[in-house]
Amino acid sequence: MLPTHQLRILVATQPVDFRKGHDGLAALVQSMLEEDPFTGTVFVFRAKRADRLKILFWDGSGLVMAYKRLEETTFTWPAIRDGVMTLNRAQFEALFAGLDWRRVKAL
């Protein structure tokens, strides 16, 4: 689903309203994160409930949004604070799988 080229992955550390769709999340990227949602950067959003995430990225022809809810556990999130943090692809894949991304180190 994600592009295979060099990825920039940003995680919004504040929970967002999960009723937002493509346009609402793109507006948050511009206003809250001060980023351009149409660059191919992957933006990860968390809900107040730690078992949900949404991903937004531009694939070159449109905005793609994915939603994931874990059934038996929760995602490992950074501390809630203002701003954004960067993950590498391996850390993102661990987060998306429901694993502790903090244990993933670059070789």
Secondary structure as a PSIPRED ss2 file (coil, helix, strand):
# PSIPRED VFORMAT (PSIPRED V4.0)

   1 M C   1.000  0.000  0.000
   2 L C   1.000  0.000  0.000
   3 P C   1.000  0.000  0.000
   4 T C   1.000  0.000  0.000
   5 H C   1.000  0.000  0.000
   6 Q C   1.000  0.000  0.000
   7 L C   1.000  0.000  0.000
   8 R C   1.000  0.000  0.000
   9 I E   0.000  0.000  1.000
  10 L E   0.000  0.000  1.000
  11 V E   0.000  0.000  1.000
  12 A E   0.000  0.000  1.000
  13 T C   1.000  0.000  0.000
  14 Q C   1.000  0.000  0.000
  15 P C   1.000  0.000  0.000
  16 V C   1.000  0.000  0.000
  17 D C   1.000  0.000  0.000
  18 F C   1.000  0.000  0.000
  19 R C   1.000  0.000  0.000
  20 K C   1.000  0.000  0.000
  21 G C   1.000  0.000  0.000
  22 H H   0.000  1.000  0.000
  23 D H   0.000  1.000  0.000
  24 G H   0.000  1.000  0.000
  25 L H   0.000  1.000  0.000
  26 A H   0.000  1.000  0.000
  27 A H   0.000  1.000  0.000
  28 L H   0.000  1.000  0.000
  29 V H   0.000  1.000  0.000
  30 Q H   0.000  1.000  0.000
  31 S H   0.000  1.000  0.000
  32 M C   1.000  0.000  0.000
  33 L C   1.000  0.000  0.000
  34 E C   1.000  0.000  0.000
  35 E C   1.000  0.000  0.000
  36 D C   1.000  0.000  0.000
  37 P C   1.000  0.000  0.000
  38 F C   1.000  0.000  0.000
  39 T C   1.000  0.000  0.000
  40 G C   1.000  0.000  0.000
  41 T C   1.000  0.000  0.000
  42 V E   0.000  0.000  1.000
  43 F E   0.000  0.000  1.000
  44 V E   0.000  0.000  1.000
  45 F E   0.000  0.000  1.000
  46 R E   0.000  0.000  1.000
  47 A C   1.000  0.000  0.000
  48 K C   1.000  0.000  0.000
  49 R C   1.000  0.000  0.000
  50 A C   1.000  0.000  0.000
  51 D C   1.000  0.000  0.000
  52 R E   0.000  0.000  1.000
  53 L E   0.000  0.000  1.000
  54 K E   0.000  0.000  1.000
  55 I E   0.000  0.000  1.000
  56 L E   0.000  0.000  1.000
  57 F E   0.000  0.000  1.000
  58 W E   0.000  0.000  1.000
  59 D C   1.000  0.000  0.000
  60 G C   1.000  0.000  0.000
  61 S C   1.000  0.000  0.000
  62 G C   1.000  0.000  0.000
  63 L E   0.000  0.000  1.000
  64 V E   0.000  0.000  1.000
  65 M E   0.000  0.000  1.000
  66 A E   0.000  0.000  1.000
  67 Y E   0.000  0.000  1.000
  68 K E   0.000  0.000  1.000
  69 R E   0.000  0.000  1.000
  70 L C   1.000  0.000  0.000
  71 E C   1.000  0.000  0.000
  72 E C   1.000  0.000  0.000
  73 T C   1.000  0.000  0.000
  74 T C   1.000  0.000  0.000
  75 F C   1.000  0.000  0.000
  76 T C   1.000  0.000  0.000
  77 W C   1.000  0.000  0.000
  78 P C   1.000  0.000  0.000
  79 A C   1.000  0.000  0.000
  80 I C   1.000  0.000  0.000
  81 R C   1.000  0.000  0.000
  82 D C   1.000  0.000  0.000
  83 G C   1.000  0.000  0.000
  84 V E   0.000  0.000  1.000
  85 M E   0.000  0.000  1.000
  86 T E   0.000  0.000  1.000
  87 L E   0.000  0.000  1.000
  88 N C   1.000  0.000  0.000
  89 R H   0.000  1.000  0.000
  90 A H   0.000  1.000  0.000
  91 Q H   0.000  1.000  0.000
  92 F H   0.000  1.000  0.000
  93 E H   0.000  1.000  0.000
  94 A H   0.000  1.000  0.000
  95 L H   0.000  1.000  0.000
  96 F H   0.000  1.000  0.000
  97 A C   1.000  0.000  0.000
  98 G C   1.000  0.000  0.000
  99 L C   1.000  0.000  0.000
 100 D C   1.000  0.000  0.000
 101 W H   0.000  1.000  0.000
 102 R H   0.000  1.000  0.000
 103 R H   0.000  1.000  0.000
 104 V C   1.000  0.000  0.000
 105 K C   1.000  0.000  0.000
 106 A C   1.000  0.000  0.000
 107 L C   1.000  0.000  0.000
